[in-house]
Amino acid sequence: MTSTSSTHKTSEAPLLDVLVAGGGAAGLAAAVTLARSRRSVTVVDSGQPRNAPAEGVHALLGREGISPAELLAAGRSEVAGYGGEVLDGEIAAVRRLEEGLFEATLGGGAHEGTVLTARRLLIATGLRDELPDVPGLAERWGRDVIHCPYCHGWEVRDRSILVLGTSPNSVHQALLFSQLSADVRFLEDTAQGPGLDADQARMLASRGIEVTAGAAAGLETAARGGEDRLVGVRLTDGELLPAEVVVVATRMLARTEAFEPLGLRLEENPMGRFIAAEAMGRTTVPGVWAAGNSADLSAQVGAAAAAGTMAAAQINAELVMEGLV
């Protein structure tokens, strides 16, 4: 994606009301809300959304099936239409100044080295997925290797689905996907996952989900209809478990590296690591807010956008109460 505005010059850059790190659904929704309140706001975004491999965005009211690229392009246009700014790049470093302002240095692209200063910082950089160490998973991620029944389930309905049991969340995934297909199998891979307890085994059996014990050696594909198709998962003992779709639980990690020197508190749960924030996005660091997958690993696009809007409203209200209008 291209930038929607000209480059800031370090010596001429005005003080921003809000700097938004990340231009996904949360960051762009926040920027629109702030710009509509006549706040000076700049979004810095690398143009590499987590859902880029997906064919479409789902469960987003009124925009069902829209491509991720089209949705973000529309969001950028809306930000610019209200006087906001979007810069291509990423925040390489950020520090808090003595007067409580935030100074961010950009890295990469045409804006590398640019310094922006803002009264408030909203982190909406999303997350990255750590996949299990199984050859072939990464190459097919977002196509026929998926993780979320609400994001991709309808598209794989009635197909043969194999759930890799590599995470404490894997059994839950298998149960949810069994609503969508009668052909769901579960690979109990104790080399990478926790294995099944008696209750979990009973739950899977009650839904007719066959369990195979073994270790995944890699994905198998074959040329069909002019393209390569997933045909199954090869085990280390040589057995091939047929599957058209593989479900895997990733470890999700909020993109926080550039912001950790500010003293953010990070939390972990079985899904991964995220920024600790209140319901409206306020973090433990004064003046810093978080929205979307940075603070909520399970948020889909609609929820992330809503979180960005809520955080922006709170930031604007806080600035108003401080007399900064």
ZAMARGU-4260 file (C-alpha; in steps of 0.2 Angstrom, whole numbers, plus 5000, padded with zeros to 4 digits):
<rodrens>
0) 5000/5000/5000 | 5006/5018/4997 | 5006/5032/5009 | 4991/5044/5009 | 5001/5059/5013
5) 5018/5068/5012 | 5033/5064/5023 | 5035/5072/5040 | 5051/5082/5042 | 5059/5080/5059
10) 5062/5098/5062 | 5045/5103/5055 | 5033/5090/5062 | 5019/5097/5072 | 5014/5090/5089
15) 5000/5077/5086 | 4986/5074/5097 | 4987/5055/5094 | 4999/5043/5086 | 4992/5027/5081
20) 5004/5012/5079 | 4996/5000/5067 | 4984/5002/5053 | 4973/4987/5054 | 4954/4987/5058
25) 4957/4994/5076 | 4970/5007/5071 | 4960/5014/5056 | 4944/5014/5066 | 4952/5024/5080
30) 4960/5036/5068 | 4943/5039/5059 | 4935/5042/5076 | 4948/5054/5082 | 4949/5064/5065
35) 4930/5066/5066 | 4933/5074/5082 | 4945/5086/5074 | 4960/5078/5082 | 4977/5078/5073
40) 4981/5060/5071 | 4994/5050/5061 | 4993/5031/5058 | 5010/5022/5055 | 5007/5005/5047
45) 5018/4992/5038 | 5004/4987/5026 | 5006/4968/5031 | 4990/4963/5040 | 4989/4946/5049
50) 4975/4941/5038 | 4983/4945/5022 | 4983/4927/5016 | 4964/4925/5018 | 4953/4927/5003
55) 4940/4937/5013 | 4935/4945/5029 | 4920/4936/5037 | 4907/4940/5051 | 4909/4959/5047
60) 4892/4966/5046 | 4889/4974/5029 | 4906/4969/5022 | 4905/4950/5022 | 4918/4942/5011
65) 4928/4958/5007 | 4946/4955/5004 | 4958/4961/5018 | 4967/4973/5006 | 4951/4981/5000
70) 4945/4984/5017 | 4961/4992/5023 | 4962/5003/5007 | 4944/5009/5011 | 4949/5013/5029
75) 4964/5022/5024 | 4954/5033/5012 | 4941/5037/5026 | 4955/5042/5038 | 4962/5054/5024
80) 4944/5060/5020 | 4943/5067/5038 | 4960/5075/5038 | 4970/5061/5046 | 4986/5054/5040
85) 4993/5037/5036 | 5012/5034/5034 | 5019/5018/5027 | 5032/5010/5039 | 5033/5005/5057
90) 5038/5012/5073 | 5056/5007/5077 | 5058/5015/5094 | 5047/5026/5106 | 5051/5035/5121
95) 5042/5046/5134 | 5048/5063/5136 | 5049/5072/5152 | 5033/5083/5149 | 5023/5067/5146
100) 5024/5067/5127 | 5029/5052/5116 | 5042/5053/5103 | 5043/5039/5090 | 5056/5036/5077
105) 5050/5027/5061 | 5060/5013/5053 | 5059/5006/5035 | 5053/5013/5019 | 5053/5031/5013
110) 5049/5038/5031 | 5064/5029/5039 | 5072/5041/5053 | 5056/5052/5054 | 5052/5057/5071
115) 5034/5060/5077 | 5029/5068/5093 | 5011/5065/5101 | 5001/5068/5117 | 4994/5050/5116
120) 4999/5034/5109 | 4987/5020/5103 | 4995/5003/5100 | 4986/4993/5087 | 5000/4983/5079
125) 4990/4967/5080 | 4999/4950/5083 | 5010/4937/5074 | 5006/4919/5074 | 5019/4906/5079
130) 5015/4889/5071 | 5020/4872/5077 | 5036/4866/5069 | 5028/4855/5056 | 5035/4856/5038
135) 5022/4864/5026 | 5011/4873/5038 | 5018/4890/5035 | 5017/4889/5017 | 4998/4885/5017
140) 4993/4896/5032 | 4977/4905/5028 | 4973/4894/5013 | 4969/4876/5019 | 4978/4877/5036
145) 4967/4887/5047 | 4963/4890/5065 | 4946/4899/5068 | 4929/4891/5064 | 4921/4909/5064
150) 4934/4916/5052 | 4935/4901/5040 | 4923/4888/5045 | 4909/4890/5033 | 4921/4890/5019
155) 4927/4872/5024 | 4911/4865/5028 | 4908/4847/5024 | 4926/4844/5020 | 4938/4832/5028
160) 4946/4841/5042 | 4961/4836/5053 | 4965/4845/5069 | 4983/4845/5075 | 4983/4842/5094
165) 4997/4853/5098 | 4989/4865/5110 | 4978/4865/5125 | 4965/4874/5114 | 4966/4860/5101
170) 4951/4849/5108 | 4940/4865/5109 | 4944/4868/5090 | 4939/4850/5086 | 4923/4852/5095
175) 4919/4868/5086 | 4924/4862/5069 | 4913/4846/5071 | 4898/4858/5069 | 4903/4861/5051
180) 4908/4844/5045 | 4905/4826/5049 | 4922/4821/5044 | 4933/4828/5058 | 4948/4819/5065
185) 4961/4823/5079 | 4979/4820/5079 | 4986/4817/5096 | 5004/4823/5094 | 5011/4821/5111
190) 5028/4827/5104 | 5021/4845/5102 | 5005/4845/5112 | 4999/4840/5130 | 4990/4824/5125
195) 4972/4820/5130 | 4965/4817/5147 | 4950/4805/5149 | 4937/4819/5149 | 4944/4826/5133
200) 4944/4809/5125 | 4926/4806/5130 | 4921/4823/5123 | 4929/4819/5106 | 4921/4802/5105
205) 4904/4809/5109 | 4905/4820/5093 | 4911/4805/5083 | 4929/4813/5081 | 4942/4799/5078
210) 4958/4801/5087 | 4975/4795/5080 | 4991/4795/5090 | 5007/4800/5081 | 5019/4813/5077
215) 5016/4824/5061 | 5031/4824/5049 | 5024/4836/5037 | 5010/4840/5025 | 5007/4831/5009
220) 5000/4840/4993 | 4995/4834/4975 | 4992/4844/4959 | 4973/4844/4956 | 4964/4855/4944
225) 4979/4866/4939 | 4984/4869/4957 | 4992/4860/4972 | 4979/4854/4985 | 4982/4847/5002
230) 4979/4829/5003 | 4984/4825/5021 | 4997/4824/5035 | 5011/4812/5034 | 5016/4804/5051
235) 5034/4800/5056 | 5029/4782/5055 | 5025/4784/5037 | 5006/4784/5038 | 4996/4797/5029
240) 4981/4804/5037 | 4969/4811/5023 | 4963/4829/5025 | 4958/4843/5014 | 4959/4855/5028
245) 4971/4856/5043 | 4966/4865/5059 | 4980/4871/5070 | 4981/4882/5086 | 4994/4895/5084
250) 5003/4904/5098 | 4998/4922/5096 | 5010/4935/5101 | 5006/4954/5102 | 5018/4965/5092
255) 5025/4974/5107 | 5044/4975/5104 | 5046/4993/5100 | 5034/4998/5115 | 5041/4987/5129
260) 5054/5000/5135 | 5039/5011/5140 | 5035/4999/5154 | 5020/4990/5147 | 5013/4976/5157
265) 5011/4960/5147 | 5000/4946/5151 | 4999/4928/5145 | 4985/4915/5143 | 4984/4898/5134
270) 4982/4907/5118 | 4998/4918/5119 | 5004/4935/5125 | 4996/4952/5124 | 4996/4970/5132
275) 4987/4971/5148 | 4973/4984/5146 | 4956/4990/5153 | 4940/4986/5144 | 4941/5003/5135
280) 4960/5001/5130 | 4969/5010/5144 | 4986/5002/5148 | 4996/5003/5164 | 5007/5017/5156
285) 4999/5034/5157 | 4995/5041/5140 | 4996/5024/5131 | 4981/5014/5125 | 4980/4997/5116
290) 4966/4990/5105 | 4962/4976/5094 | 4973/4960/5094 | 4987/4969/5103 | 4976/4968/5119
295) 4963/4955/5114 | 4970/4939/5105 | 4953/4933/5100 | 4946/4948/5093 | 4940/4947/5075
300) 4940/4961/5063 | 4923/4968/5069 | 4928/4967/5087 | 4945/4975/5084 | 4937/4990/5075
305) 4925/4992/5089 | 4939/4992/5101 | 4948/5005/5091 | 4933/5016/5091 | 4930/5014/5110
310) 4948/5018/5114 | 4948/5033/5102 | 4933/5040/5111 | 4941/5038/5128 | 4957/5046/5122
315) 4948/5061/5115 | 4938/5063/5131 | 4953/5063/5141 | 4961/5076/5131 | 4946/5087/5132
320) 4945/5085/5151 | 4963/5091/5151 | 4958/5106/5141 | 4967/5101/5125 | 4954/5105/5112
</rodrens>
